[in-house]
Amino acid sequence: MFDRTAGYYDRVNQLLSFGSGSWYRRRALTRAGLKPGMTVLDVAIGTGLVARQALAITGDAQAVVGLDVSAGMLAEVRRLLHVPLIQGVMEQLPVADESFDFVSMGYALRHVTDLNVTFREFHRVLRPGGVLLILEITRPAQPFKRALLKFYLGRVIPLLSRLTTGNRDMQTLMRYYWDTIENCVPPETIIAAIRDAGFAEAGCDVEFDLFRGYFGRKD
């Protein structure tokens, strides 16, 4: 499904992220400590939404490496960004130990099958002092906000996706996105798994009771 919808993903993402996309991602990366001279592995790069902001900060296309399991997503990002790309899975990263200063992952946490295995892999490929940043959309704590989000992401976005792209798979994918958001493991479980993987200073920043940035630092 990801391969068949790669060409439409950026268009729908503006609706999915309430238009907050670029400025929020860049601010989250900067706040986590990304700066020029650092090397970045962007896991589940998709169409490069996080990688674009990492590239804007580092200023070096060779310093940002993208990884994705989807050949379709990699083909799309290759058309948009000139950065090194790797096809692979996050549970078994095909890169050497201590290769990067920063590991990012945007809006793919919901697809992780094993948090412990994945976070240990992130820890393995980071150099000492390296930073992990995971961006995700999560269910609001307040019931009213949660109901609004469910209606917007579960009903409105799938319909708009079909109308704006004419692609039935895009509508199915957006419905799947809401299902994964609704069933994602609780934030405290995610933070605990980051700590268990060996990260220090593990925690989470929250924006608008909706956008979460999970972070950890390797000693």
C-alpha positions as CSV (number, residue, x, y, z in Angstrom):
1,M,0.0,0.0,0.0
2,F,2.8,2.4,0.8
3,D,4.4,1.8,-2.6
4,R,1.2,2.6,-4.4
5,T,0.5,5.8,-2.5
6,A,4.0,7.3,-2.3
7,G,3.2,9.9,-5.0
8,Y,0.2,11.3,-3.2
9,Y,1.6,11.3,0.4
10,D,3.0,14.9,0.6
11,R,-0.3,16.3,-0.7
12,V,-2.3,14.6,2.0
13,N,0.2,15.2,4.8
14,Q,-0.7,18.9,4.9
15,L,-4.2,17.9,5.9
16,L,-2.9,15.2,8.2
17,S,-0.6,17.5,10.1
18,F,-3.1,20.4,10.3
19,G,-0.6,22.5,8.3
20,S,1.9,22.4,11.1
21,G,4.4,20.2,9.2
22,S,7.6,22.0,8.3
23,W,8.0,24.5,11.1
24,Y,7.1,21.9,13.7
25,R,9.6,19.3,12.4
26,R,12.4,21.8,12.1
27,R,11.8,23.2,15.6
28,A,11.7,19.7,17.1
29,L,15.0,18.7,15.4
30,T,16.7,21.9,16.6
31,R,15.3,21.6,20.1
32,A,16.6,18.0,20.3
33,G,20.1,19.3,19.4
34,L,20.6,18.8,15.7
35,K,23.1,21.3,14.3
36,P,25.5,21.7,11.3
37,G,28.3,19.1,11.3
38,M,26.2,16.3,12.7
39,T,25.3,13.1,10.7
40,V,21.7,12.0,10.7
41,L,19.9,8.6,10.0
42,D,16.3,9.3,9.2
43,V,14.5,6.0,9.8
44,A,11.2,5.4,7.8
45,I,12.1,8.4,5.7
46,G,8.9,8.1,3.6
47,T,8.9,11.0,1.2
48,G,11.5,12.9,3.2
49,L,9.3,15.1,5.4
50,V,11.7,15.0,8.4
51,A,14.8,14.6,6.2
52,R,14.1,17.9,4.4
53,Q,14.2,19.8,7.7
54,A,17.3,17.9,8.8
55,L,19.0,18.8,5.6
56,A,18.0,22.5,6.0
57,I,19.7,22.4,9.5
58,T,22.9,20.5,8.7
59,G,23.4,22.0,5.2
60,D,25.0,18.9,4.0
61,A,23.2,16.4,1.7
62,Q,25.7,13.7,2.4
63,A,25.2,14.0,6.2
64,V,21.6,13.0,6.1
65,V,20.9,9.3,5.3
66,G,17.4,8.0,4.7
67,L,16.1,4.4,5.3
68,D,12.8,2.9,4.4
69,V,11.4,-0.5,3.8
70,S,9.2,0.8,0.9
71,A,10.7,0.9,-2.6
72,G,7.9,3.2,-3.6
73,M,8.7,5.7,-0.9
74,L,12.4,5.6,-1.7
75,A,11.7,6.2,-5.4
76,E,9.6,9.3,-4.4
77,V,12.1,10.7,-2.0
78,R,14.9,10.1,-4.6
79,R,13.0,12.4,-6.9
80,L,12.7,15.1,-4.3
81,L,16.0,14.9,-2.3
82,H,19.6,14.1,-3.2
83,V,20.6,12.3,-0.1
84,P,22.0,8.7,0.4
85,L,19.2,6.2,0.7
86,I,19.0,2.7,2.1
87,Q,16.3,0.1,1.8
88,G,15.9,-1.9,5.0
89,V,13.9,-2.5,8.2
90,M,14.2,-0.6,11.4
91,E,14.4,-3.7,13.5
92,Q,17.7,-4.7,11.7
93,L,19.4,-1.5,10.5
94,P,21.9,-2.3,7.7
95,V,24.5,0.2,9.1
96,A,27.6,-0.1,11.2
97,D,27.8,0.5,15.0
98,E,28.2,4.1,16.1
99,S,27.8,5.5,12.6
100,F,25.5,8.6,13.3
101,D,25.2,11.5,15.7
102,F,21.4,11.7,15.4
103,V,18.6,9.3,14.6
104,S,15.2,10.6,13.7
105,M,11.9,8.9,12.9
106,G,8.8,10.7,11.9
107,Y,5.3,9.3,12.3
108,A,6.3,5.7,11.9
109,L,6.3,4.6,15.6
110,R,2.8,3.2,15.2
111,H,4.2,0.7,12.7
112,V,7.0,-0.7,15.0
113,T,6.4,-4.3,15.8
114,D,8.9,-4.6,18.6
115,L,9.9,-1.4,20.5
116,N,12.7,-3.1,22.4
117,V,14.4,-4.5,19.4
118,T,14.0,-1.3,17.4
119,F,15.2,1.1,20.1
120,R,18.2,-1.1,20.7
121,E,19.1,-0.8,17.0
122,F,18.8,2.9,17.2
123,H,21.1,2.9,20.3
124,R,23.6,0.7,18.5
125,V,24.0,2.9,15.4
126,L,24.4,6.2,17.5
127,R,27.8,7.4,18.6
128,P,28.3,8.2,22.3
129,G,26.5,11.4,23.0
130,G,24.2,10.8,20.0
131,V,20.5,11.8,20.1
132,L,17.3,9.9,19.2
133,L,14.2,11.9,18.3
134,I,10.9,10.2,17.4
135,L,8.0,12.4,16.2
136,E,4.5,11.0,16.5
137,I,0.8,12.0,16.5
138,T,-1.0,10.5,19.6
139,R,-4.5,10.5,20.9
140,P,-5.2,13.5,23.1
141,A,-5.8,12.9,26.8
142,Q,-9.0,14.9,26.9
143,P,-12.1,12.9,25.7
144,F,-13.5,15.8,23.8
145,K,-10.3,16.5,21.9
146,R,-9.9,12.7,21.3
147,A,-13.4,12.6,19.8
148,L,-12.7,15.5,17.5
149,L,-9.4,13.9,16.3
150,K,-11.1,10.6,15.7
151,F,-13.7,12.3,13.5
152,Y,-11.1,14.3,11.6
153,L,-8.5,11.6,11.1
154,G,-10.9,8.7,11.0
155,R,-13.6,10.2,8.7
156,V,-12.7,13.5,7.2
157,I,-9.1,12.8,6.1
158,P,-9.8,9.5,4.4
159,L,-12.6,11.1,2.4
160,L,-10.5,14.2,1.5
161,S,-7.7,11.8,0.5
162,R,-9.9,10.0,-2.0
163,L,-11.4,13.3,-3.3
164,T,-8.1,15.1,-3.8
165,T,-6.0,12.2,-5.2
166,G,-8.6,10.0,-6.8
167,N,-6.8,7.1,-5.3
168,R,-8.7,4.5,-3.3
169,D,-5.6,3.1,-1.7
170,M,-4.9,6.6,-0.3
171,Q,-8.3,6.5,1.4
172,T,-7.6,3.1,2.8
173,L,-4.1,4.2,4.1
174,M,-5.5,7.2,5.9
175,R,-8.1,5.0,7.6
176,Y,-5.3,2.6,8.6
177,Y,-3.3,5.6,10.0
178,W,-6.1,6.5,12.4
179,D,-6.4,2.9,13.5
180,T,-2.7,2.8,14.3
181,I,-2.9,6.1,16.2
182,E,-5.9,4.9,18.2
183,N,-4.1,1.6,19.1
184,C,-0.6,2.9,19.6
185,V,1.0,1.9,22.9
186,P,0.9,4.5,25.7
187,P,3.6,7.2,25.9
188,E,4.9,5.9,29.2
189,T,5.5,2.5,27.7
190,I,7.4,4.1,24.8
191,I,9.6,6.2,27.2
192,A,10.3,3.1,29.3
193,A,11.4,1.2,26.2
194,I,13.7,4.0,25.2
195,R,15.3,3.8,28.7
196,D,15.5,0.0,28.6
197,A,17.4,0.2,25.3
198,G,20.2,2.1,27.1
199,F,19.3,5.7,26.5
200,A,19.8,8.3,29.2
201,E,17.6,11.4,29.6
202,A,14.6,9.7,27.9
203,G,11.5,11.7,27.8
204,C,8.8,13.3,25.8
205,D,7.7,16.8,24.7
206,V,4.0,17.5,23.9
207,E,2.5,20.1,21.6
208,F,-1.3,20.8,21.6
209,D,-2.0,17.6,23.5
210,L,-1.4,15.9,20.1
211,F,2.1,16.0,18.7
212,R,4.8,14.2,20.7
213,G,8.5,14.2,20.4
214,Y,10.1,11.3,22.2
215,F,13.8,11.7,22.8
216,G,16.8,9.9,24.4
217,R,20.6,10.5,24.5
218,K,23.3,7.8,24.4
219,D,25.9,8.1,27.1
